[in-house]
């Protein structure tokens, strides 16, 4: 019975990752700027999530403080999406997603520094490899680098990974009760929508970020509705439900499916053509993520 349950949860996690792998492609089709695409992805998801929460009538055992933490996690998710969408515009879907998913290494480092979770030595070994991979992707020594501005795209991807890591850590501690996935997703999405709206009305042009465009247009907003329903609702609910119910190793591999598929979709569907040097950098980062996944599990050294 436990084996059947484990397989079901793994399938749900893989399905969620597969759905999320299409998010960068759909964002490209919206033809919106980074903050507009991210904001409406969250905004359009809110009523759908609200309906799901209302009709599911699942018991949410979180207290007010935990719900606040989930909302705050959404604020960090807003920063992540702004940086991630910016990276996509400058360096393409595949490379931006691979850099963003190096968060597994950043989470391990943050957990080591602030939470007393000592990692395996593998994390220290792969760090310089990841840095080399980022340098190769940035196109510093590459005359054929793919992307409008590879160096700026790498910088955006790094910030996305940092903000995503912060989101994951706060999100993790906001759901110790393992409350219903749809309730968590509603609070997180609300936090992200508020955060993106605030960012959208700030004068971010000074850092070359276009302001929020609130005027709906077709077909851009049709794609944004699809993005909200498929990825922000279905994909994330599947991930949120399955991951707490899976062993850590299974969790990491399920999440790795997303960047791998996104790279494939970018090459096959968007005709993205990373240079040999950039492809080598992506392979170095992917290999590092797999190494940390397999051998870098943290060991808790603090006592509570």
N, C-alpha and C positions, 0 to 999 in steps of 0.2 A: 504493500500500500504506500509506504514511504517512497519507494522507487518510482512508482507511478506519479505521485505528487511532485517529486523532484523533476521528473521529465516534463511534466506539465508546466511547472514554473520556468524551466529553462526554455521551453518553446515560446512561452509568453515573452520572456526577456529578449530572445532572438528576434521575435516578431516586432517588438518595440524598437529594437536597434535597426532592423531593416527599414521600418517606416521612417525613422528619424534620418536615415541615410539619404532620403530624398529631399530633406528640408533645404539644403543649400541650392539644389537645382530649382525647386519651386520659387525660392527667393529670387534667383536670377531672372525667372520668368515674370516676376512682378514688376520688374524695371523700376523699382523704387529706390530711394537712398537708404543707407543702413538703418537710421533711426526710425524712419517711417515704416519700413518693412517689419522691423522688430516690434514696434508699438502696436501696429494693427494685428500682427500675429497674436499678441496677448489680448488685445481688446476684443477681437472677434471670438476668441476662445472662452471668454468669461461667461457669457450667457449660456453657452453649451454646457460648460462645466457646472454652472448654477443649476440647470435643469437636471443634470445627471445626479448631482448631490441631493437635490430635493426629492426626486423619485426613488433614489436608492434607499433613502432613509437609514443609511448605515450609521452605526453609533460611533461618534468621534469622541475618544476618551482623552484627548489633549486638553490641558488647562490653558488659561489665557496666555500665560508666559510662553508656552510651547507654540501657540498659534502666532504670537508676535514674532518668535524666532523664524517660523516658516515664512512670514511676510517679509522679514528682513533678508532672508535668503533670496527672496525674489528681487530685492533691490540690487543685490550683487549679480543676479542673473541678468538684470537690465544692462549693467556695465559689460557683462560677458557678451551679450548679444550685439551691443553696439560695436565692440572691438572685433567680434567674430565676423559680422557682416561687412565691416570696413576691410578686414583682411581678405574676404572673398572678392570684393571689388578690385583689390590691388594685386592679388596673387592667384586667384582661382579657387574653386570649391575644394578640390582634392588636397592641395597643399595647406590651405587655411584650416581645414578640418583635422589634418594630421598633426599640425602644430598645436591646435587647441586641445587635442586629446593627449598631449604630453602632460596634462593635468595629473595623471596617475603618479608621475614622478614628483610633481610639486606638492600634491597632497601628502605623500610619504614624508617629504622634507618638513612640511609644516607640522605634521603629526609628531615628528621626531623632536622638533624645536619646542613646540608649545604644549603638546599633550603627553610627552614622555613616552611615546611609542617608538622604541628603537628599531630602526630598519636593518635588514640584512646588508652586508657589505656590498651587495650587487648594486645598490642605489648609488654608492659613491663611485663605483667603477663606470656606470653608464652616464654619469653627469657630463664628463668631458666629451663623450661620444655624441650626446644630444646637442651640446653646444656646437660641435663640429658640423652636425647635421643641419643646424639652423644657419650656420655660416654658409654652407654649400647651397642651401635653398635661397638665401638672400641674393645670390647672384653677384656677389662682390667680385669674384674672379671669372665670371661667366659672361661671354659675349652673346650667348643665345638663351639667356634666362627668360622663362615664361612669366608673363604678368605685366600689368601697367607700371607697377612700381614694386618690385620684389622685396626690396629692403624695408619699405614702409609696411608691406603686407606681413612680413615676418614679425615686425614690431607689434602690429595689431594682433597677430596670432598669439604672441607671447603674453600680451595683456589679457587676451581672451582666456588663455590657460590659467593665468593667475586669478582672475575673477571667478572663473568656473570652479577652481579649486576651493576658493572661499565659499562659494555657494554650496558646494557638496558637503563641506565640513559643517556649516551651520545647519543645512538641511538634515544632515544625519542626526545631529543632536536635538533637532526640533521634533523628531518622531521616534522617541524611545518607546512610545506606547504602540507603535506599528498601527497607526490609525488608517482608515480607508484611503486608498490612493487618490480617489477623486477629490476628497476633502483637502488633502495636502496640495494637490495640483491647483485647486481653486485659490487657495491662500497665496501660493507661490506666484501664480500668474497675475493675481491682483497686485502683489508687490512689484513685480516686473513692469506691469502696465503703468503704475504710478511713477516708478523710477524712470521709465523711458519718456513719459510725458514731461517730467521735470527736466530731464536732459534735453528734450526736444525744444523747450522754450528758452533754454540758456543760449548765450551767444557763443556757440561752439565753432563758429566759422574761423575763429582765430587759430584753431588746430585743424583746419581744413575738413570739418564735419558739417554737412549740410543740415539745415533745420528741419523740424518735423513738418510734413505737408499733410494737413488734415482734410484736404479736398479729395473726396472719392473719385476714382476714374475707372473706366472699363477698358481692357480686361484686368488691369492691375489688381483691383480689389477682389475680383473673382478668384484670382490666384491666391491672394492673401487669406480669403475665407477657406480655401482648400488647405492652405498651409496651417491655419489655426486648427481646423477640424482633424486633419490627418496626423500632424506631428505634435502640436501643442496639447491636443486632447487624447487621441488614441495612442500615439506613440509613447508619450510621457506617462500616461496612466498605466500602460503595460509595464514600462520600466519600473515605475514607483511601486507597483504591486509585486513584481517578481523579485527584484533585487534583495530586499530584506529577507526573503525566504530561500535564498540560495547561498551555498558556500562561497567564500570570498573569491576563490580561484575561478569558479563558474561565472561569478558576477563580472570579473574583469574581462574574461574572454567574450562574454555576451556583449559588453560595451565596445570591445575592439572591433566587432563586426561592422559598426557604423562607419568609422573612418575608412576601412578597407573598401566597403561598398561605395562610399561616396567618391573615392578615388576612381573606381571603375566607372561609375556613372559619368563622372566628369570627362574621362577619356572617351567613353563610348557614345555619350549623348550630347556633350557640349564641345567635343573635339578639343579638349584641353591637351596641350602637349608640353609637359615639363621637360626641360633639357636633361641631358644625361647627368650633369652635375646635380641638378635639383632632385632628380629621381634617386640618385645615390644618397642624398641627404635625407629624403623621406624614408628610404630603407634603413638607414642608421637609426632614425628616430623610432620607426616601427619595431626594429629589433630590440632597441633599448626598452620600449614599453613592454614588449613580451618578456624580456628578461626580468624586469621589475615585477611583472605579474606572476611569473613562475617562482622567482627566488627572493623577492624583496618584501614579503609580508612582514608587517610590523609586529614586534613583540612588546606588549604593554609592560613597562617597568615601574610605573607608579602604582601606588596602592590607595584605594578609596574606601 
